[in-house]
Amino acid sequence: MDLKTITYLVVGFTFAVYIGIAFWARASSTKEFYIAGGGVHPIANGMATGADWMSAASFISMAGLIAFNGYGASAYLMGWTGGYVLLAMLLAPYLRKFGKFTVPEFIGDRYYSQTARIVAVICLIVASITYVIGQMKGVGVAFSRFLEISYDAGLYIGMATVFLYAVLGGMKGITYTQIAQYVVLIFAYTIPAIFISLQLTGNPLPQLGLGSTMGDGSDMYLLQKLDQTITDLGFGTYVNQTGSLNMALLTLSLMIGTAGLPHVIVRFFTVPKVRDARASAGWALVFIAILYTTAPAVGAMARLNLTNTTQIAAVGAPEGNLKYEDRPSWFQNWEKTGLLKFEDKNGDGRIQYYNDKNAAFAEKAKAEFGWNGNELVTVDADIMVLANPEIAKLPNWVIALVAAGGLAAALSTAAGLLLAISSAVSHDLLKGVFVKDISEKNELMASRIAMAGAILVAGYLGLHPPGFAAQVVALAFGIAAASLFPVLMMGIFMKSMNRQGAVTGMLVGLITTVVYIFVYKGWFFIPGTNNLPDNAANWLFGISPGSFGAVGALLNFIAAVIVSKMTAPTPEHIQHMVEDIRIPRGAGTATGH
């Protein structure tokens, strides 16, 4: 059976399962729509949280970044897993003890301010919309290749699928759908990794294969082989390619951004007790670690396979380079998507994949055989995980499974984000501020309308994403880190933090981070200048836009503390409430009031 047919069957079957679960578990009340009724088992919630968390950025894009950035991309591994430790220790049990439906609701009640609640909704929507753009990019990439349709058409199919199971089921349907999606995505990620690890090293465990010797009879380790291969082509060494300050700030930004993301935090309201919230975080970390410990091996092996199949010979033997007319089928397939492009710059009919940013190397290559620049003019990092099984010539059913896994990862996180956005609109703005006497039935309807609107907005923005999936998601984490994490931490551990300080801090963190991103990503026009290109030479103190969230969080803390000390103290009853939150005895029932 050909690949396209198998892919239709596998992807179609998984989509049918998701939609079937949504109908079976559709929400009939606001409590089921927002927090799945509050009775989800910790292990099931941990698995659903893992799927909610491991988005297209984790499944599709993270290994791609590791493939091209090497050691520097380990910040994503450390930040995205380390954030769960913060979440389990510092936020999840206390927010569960508070017993509300949403993060803005906690902020509004803790800071005794409707203004604080509205500002929190704005921060949530900005972070979540940015995050969901990355998921839509992943959906478009997966569909465009494996269903042989355009990127835009793939995006529309993904939007329709999310609409069916998220709008109908709410958190209840999403939770059980995400459990199924976790099973799909983890098998889809690990099975190809096992195959490829066996091919390259003879070791069936990719985690160990990464540190093993090559299976070609040589004594060279896999990472040594990869380093030699790419340095021969003018690229930097794989194991050391980043600045320490920027890497530290990126790790911190991703870590505290993880702990501040509303769609993750709300998952801990779905369990019965406070200790279940802690247990859920622990189980989620276990389920996430299965993929995250595999990702470095996937990235390294994908880079080695890509280089070996496109650039057969090193500099000095250009006659050994792959002829374009002999390019393998996987290369031709990905060319159709526009995510892989070749340009024969010197007209010799051969694919020459060298680093034209290395000036000394470029001069040598030009002098020796007339090379005129890197001829793989586009290699989108988001294709690496999806293309790797094809490059390694794995069976068609494995390739189809990877497609289903990538879609499961993107759709599961998109559903969680869209629920967070719709809850913020219907529960926090409508019921909490503008229409306080709205009936439960009308609130549920408003939630579904808001989610449908959010799907349309996210889909529209996903048509022209501002970068690779993981890069876009990193921006979302920076926004959450700068705006929501500090106010949540201060709300739990600083009795003296008042509403004026909280509102000021959120606004300072959000505005400074968003402005920095727009200026240094080259999206914001500065009068009298040209837009700044997004590169390290232009960044302030070498801090990339994706790393600035940690700085924004610091500014948030400083502004909040200063304003709090200059304004009226926190009311005594609020201080007592904060003390009660920090004593996690008994869960209480999430009321939504």
N, C-alpha and C positions, 0 to 999 in steps of 0.2 A: 504494500500500500504506500502511495507517495506521501511526502511530508505534508503537503497542504491538506489532504484529506484527513490524515491522522490529527493534525492540529485542529481542524474544524471539529472533529469528534471529541477530542480531549477538552478543548476550551468550551465547546458547547455543553458537554456533560457537566463540567464544573459550574458553569453559569446556571444551568438548570437546577443544580443542587442549591446554589445560593438563593435563587428566587423561590424555590420550594420551601426552604427554611424560613424565608421572610413571610410567606403566607401562613406557615404553621405557627410562627411566633409573633404575628403582627400585634402591635400595641393597641389596647382598648382603653387605656387611661393615661393621664399625663405622667404618673409615676412609672408606668411601664415604658413610656416613650422616652423619658429622661434618664431613668436609672434602672431599667429592666426589672422593676418591682422590688429591688433591693435584696434579692435572695439568691444571687449567683454564687456557686461554690468557689472558694479561693483558687483551686487548681484550674477550673474552667475559666475563671476570670483572668488568671495568669496567662493562659493560652490565648484568650481573646485579646488581652493587653499586648502580648507579643506580636500578634498579627496587626493590631492597631498601630503598634509602634514601628514594626519593620515594614516600612513603606517602600515605594519605588526607589527611594534614595538608598535604603539598605540593600534591597535585593538586586536592583539593576545598576545603580550608579556608584555605590561605595567601592565595590571591587574594581570598577573602571577607574576611579580616582586613584586607588592603590596601584593599579597597573601602570599608570602614567606618572604618578607623583611619588611612588615608593614609600620610603620611611615617613615622608611628610604627611601622608594621608592617615597615618596611625592616630592622628588627633581625632579623627572621626570615630575610630574604634573606642578610644579611651573616653572621649566626651559623651558619646551616646550610651555607653554602658555605665560609666561612672555616675551619670545623672540619676540612674535608678537607685543607687545607694543613697544619694541625697534625698530622693523622693521617698524612699522607704523609711529613712531615719528622721527626716525633718518636716515632712509635709503630710504625707498620706494619712497616718493615723489621726493627726490632729484635725485635718479637714473632715475626715470621716466622723470624728467625734462631734464636730459642729453640726453635721447632719443636714446640709442644704443640697440643692440640686446642682448648682453651678458655681464657678469661681467668682463671677461678678456678684452673685448673691452673697457670698461670704464677705467679699470686700465691702459691699454696701452696708451690711449689718455690722461688721467689725468696725468700720470707720464711721458708722452712724450718719451716712451721707448718701443721698440719691445721686449727687454729682460724682462721687467716687465710683458708684456702681456704673454710671453711664460712661465715665472715662475708661473703666475696666472693660466694658463692652467694646469700646472703640479699639483698645489695645488687642483684645481677643480677636476681633474681626480682621484687623490688619495682619496679625501673625498667622492666623488660620488660613486666610485667603492666599497669603504668600506661600504657605506650606502646601496647600492643595494644588497650586500651579505645578509644583514638582511632581505630584502624583499624576496629574493630567499629562505631563511630558512623558512619564513612564508608560502610561496607557497608549499614547500615540505611537511611541517607539515600538512597543511590542506588537501592536496590531499592524502597523505599517509593514513590518517584515513578514510576520508569520501568516497573516491573512492576505498578504499581497494587495493591500489597499493603501490609500494615501494616509499620511499622518493625521490630517484633519478628519477623515472618515473614521479612523480608529478612535479618535477623541470623542466623536459623537456617539459611537457605540458604547464606549465606557460611561459617558454621561447618562445614557438611557438605562444601562444596567444598574448603576448606583441609584438612580431615581426609583427604580422598581423595588429594590430591597431595603433601601434606607428610609424612603418616605413612608412606605407601608409599615415597616417593623419598628422604627425608632430604635432606641437603645436595646430593647429586648430582641428584636430581629437581628440587629447588627451584632450583638454579643454572640449569638449562636452561629451566625454566618461567619464571623471572624474565627471561630474555633475550626470550622471546616476549612477556611482559607489558610489558617496556620498549617494545618496538616498538608495541604497542597503545596504551599510555598516552601516548607522545610524539606520535603522530599524532592521538590524540583531543584532546590539549591544544592543539596548534599549528594544526590545520586550522580549527577554529571561530575562533581568534584572528585568523587571516589574513582570513577572511570578514568579521568584525566590524570589523577595522582598515580594510579596503577600504570598508565601508559608511560609517564615520564620518569617515575622513580621506582616503580614496583611496590610501593607502599600503599595499602588501601585507605589509610587514614590521611586525608589532606593536611591536617594539622601537623602530622609527623612527616609527611611527604615534603613539606616546605623546607624542613631541615635535613632532608636525606640527600644521598648522592644520586646522581643521574643513573637511570637504568640502562644506559648505553654501553656499560662496561668500563667507563672512565671512573676515576676517583674524585671527579669534580662534583661539588655540592650544587644543588639546583640554583641557589641564590648566587653562587660564584659564576655559574654558567650564564645566568641572566645578566649579571653585572658586566661580564666580559662581552656578551653579545651586544648590549646597548652602548657600551663605551666605545666599541669598535665602530659604531655608527655615529659617534659624535655627541651622544646624549650623556648627561651626568650619571654618576653612579646611582644605582637603584636604592641603596640602603642609606643614603644621606643626601637629601635634596631640599632642605628647608631651613628657614631662620628660626632660632630658638624662641625669641620673644613672640613672634606671630603665632608659632605653633602652640605655645603655652596659652596665649589668649584665646586662640580658636578652641582648644580643648576645654578651657574654662567656660567659654561662651556656650558651647554645645552642652556642657554638663549642667549648668544652671538653667539653660534654655529648656533642657529635658524636664527638669523639676518644675518648670513654670508653664508647661504647655497644658492648656485647659482640657483638650480632648483626651489626654492621658490621665490627668488628675480626676476627671469625672468618673473614670472607670472604678475608682476606689469607693465611690458612693453606691456601687451596685452590689456590694457584699453585706452580709447581715451585721457583722461586728467589727470593732476597731482592730482586734487582733487578726481578723480576716483580711483587713486592708494591708497589714504588714506581710502576711503570708502571701497575698496576691502579688505584692511587689517582688518577693523572693522567688516565687514560681515564674513570674514574668522574666526575671533576670536569667533564670535557668534556661527557659525556652529561647530567649534572645541569644544567649551565649552559644547555642548550637550553631547558629548562622554566623555570629560574629567571630568565632574562633576559626571558622572555615574561610571567611572572606579574604584574609591575607594570602592564603594558598591559591584561591581562585584568581585573585588579581595578579600575582606573580606568574602563575602558569599561563594565564591568558596573554600576558605581555610577551612571554617567551614564545608561545605558539604563534601569535600574530607576527612577531618579528621573523621567526624562522620560515614562515610560509610566504612572506612578501619580500623579504630581503635575504636571499640565500647566501650571498657572499659579502664579505666585508670590503672596506675601501682598498683599492689596489687590484681588485679582480672584478671589475664591473661586468665583464662578459658572463659572469655567473649569475647576475641578477635575473630575477624572474621576468620572462617576457609577458607583456600585457595581454597578448592574445592567448597565453597559456594560463592565465589567472584561474584559480580554483572556483568552483561553483558558489561557495559561500561568499567570495569576494563579489561576484556578479550579482548575487541576491541582495547584498547590502548596498551595492551601488544604486539599485533601483529605488531605495528609500531616500537617497540624498544624504545619508549620514556617513557614507564612506565615498570619497571622491579622489580620482587620480587625474593628474595633469602631466603629460609628457613634456617637460620643460626643455629638454635638450634633443628631442626628436629621435631618440635611439630605440624606442619601442619597448624599453625595459622599465620595470618599477624600481625606483631608487628611493628608499626610505631612510634618509639621513637627516641629521639635525642642522637645518640651515641657520639656526640662531647662534651656533658656535662658530664665531668668525674665523678662527684659526683653522678649524676643521674644514669649513666651507672653502677657504682659499686652497687648501691642500687638495680637496676633492676636485675642485674646478681645474687646477693645474694638471692633475694626473689623468683625468678622463673627461673633461669638459662638462662636469656636472653643473647644473644651473639652479639648484634649490630642491628642497624636499618635494617629491612628486606625489606623495599622499597628502594632498592639500587639506583634506578633511578626514579625521578619524574621531568621530564623536565617542567620548568616553562611555556614554550610556549604552553602546552596543556590545561592550566587551563580554559581559556575562551571557547575553543572549547569543552572541556569535561564537563563543568559545566551544560549545558542543559541536557546532558545524565545522569549525576549524579542525577540531580533533577527530572529525569523522565518526562521531558517535551514532548509534541507531536513531532512526527517525522518531521513535516513541520517546526517547530521552529529550530530543530537541523540542518536541511538542509539549512535553511536561514542563520544560523550562519556560515556554511561552505562557502556559497556564499559571505557573508560579509567579512570574513577573506581573501578570494581570491581577492575581489574587493579592499580592503585596500592595500594589497601587490602589486597588479598589477598596481594600479593607481600611486603609488609612484615610482615604478620601471620604468614606462613609462616616468615620469617627469625627473628622474635622467638620464635615457639613452638619453633623448633629450638634456639635459645639456652637457653630455659627447660628443655627436655627434656634437653639435653646436660648442663646443670648438675645436674639431678637424677640422671640415670643414670650419667654419667661421673665427675662430681666428688663426689657424695655416695655413691652406691652403690659404684662401682669404686674411687674414690679414698679413701674413708673407712670405710664400713661393711661392704662385701662385696668385699674386695680380690681374692679368688680367683674372682670371677664369670666365667663363660665368655663368649666374644665373642657367641655366639648369644643367651645370656640377657641380656647387656648391650644388644644390639640390640632385643630384645623389651621390655626395661625402658624404653628410649628411646622406643619407639612408644607404650607405655602412658602414659608421662609426658607425651608430646605430646598424646595424646587427653585426658588430664586437664586439661592447660593450656588446650586449646581450650574445654572446658566451663566452666572458671573465667572465662576471658576473655569468653566469650559471655554468661555470667550478669552480669558487671560491665558489659558493654557495653549491657545493656538500660536502664541508668540512668546514662549518662555524666555526669561532673561539669562539662561545658562543651563548647564547640566542639572539633572534632577537633584543630586546631592548638594550642588552649589546653591540652588534656589532654596532648598530646605534649610541649609545652614543660615541663610539670611533670615528665615522665619524663626529659627532658634535664637538668633541674635536679638530679634525684636522681642520675643517672649522673655529672654534673659534680662533685657534692659528695662522692660516695662512691668511685667507681672511678677517675676520671681522675687524681687526685693520687697514689694508691697505685701506679698504673702508671708515671707519670712518675718518682716517687721510686725505684721499683724498677729503672728503667733508668739514671737519671742520678745517684743518690745511693748510693754503695757503703755508706755508714755507716748507712743506714736499716735498722733491725732489725724483728723480728716484732712486738714490743710496740708500737712506734711505728705500724706499719702498721695493726694491728688497732684501736688507739685512734683513729687518724685516720679510718678507715672508719666506725667507730661514731659518732664525733662528727659527721662530715659527714652521714651518713644520718639520724641522729636529729634534729639541729637543722633540717635541711631539711624532713623529713616533718612535724615538729611545726609549723614555720612555715606550711607549706602548709595543714595541717588547721585551724590557728587562724585564719589570715587568709583562707581560702576560706569560713569560716563553718561548717566541718564538725565542729568540736571544741567541746564545751560547757565553758565556763570557769565554775566555781562562783561564784555571786553576781553573774553578769553575763548579759546576753543574748549569743547568738552574734554575732560581729563580721561585719557585711556585708562582702562582697568589693569594697571600693572604696578609692581612693587616700587618702581622708581617714583611714582606719584603718590603713593599712600603716605599718610601722616605717620611718621616714626616707624614706617614699615608695617603698619597694622592694616591688614586686608579688610574689606567690607564685611566678610563673613566672621571676622574675629572681633569686630568692634562692639558686639553685644556685651562683652565683659566690661569694657570701658563705660558703656551706657549704663550698665547696672551699678557701677561705682558712682557715677554721677547721680543716679537715682537715689542711692543711699545718702550721699552727701547733701543733696538738695532737700530731701525729706527730713533729715535730722535738723538741719539749720532752720527750716521753716517751722518745724514742730516746736523747737525751743523758743521761737519768737512769737508764737500764737498761744491761744487758750489751751490749757491742759486737757487731756483725755478725761471724759466724765468717769466718775468712780464706778458706776455700774458696768461700764465697758471694760474697765480694768479687771473687775471681778470675773466678767465673762471670759477674758483672755486667760486668766488663771484656771478657770474651769476647763477650757479647751486643752490646756497643757497637761491635764490629769486624765489620761485616756481610760477611764473606768466605765465600761458599758458603752454600747454603741448608740443607743437611742434609735429612733426611727427617723429616716429622712422624710421631712414633712413637706418641704417646698414652700413653707410659709415664713 
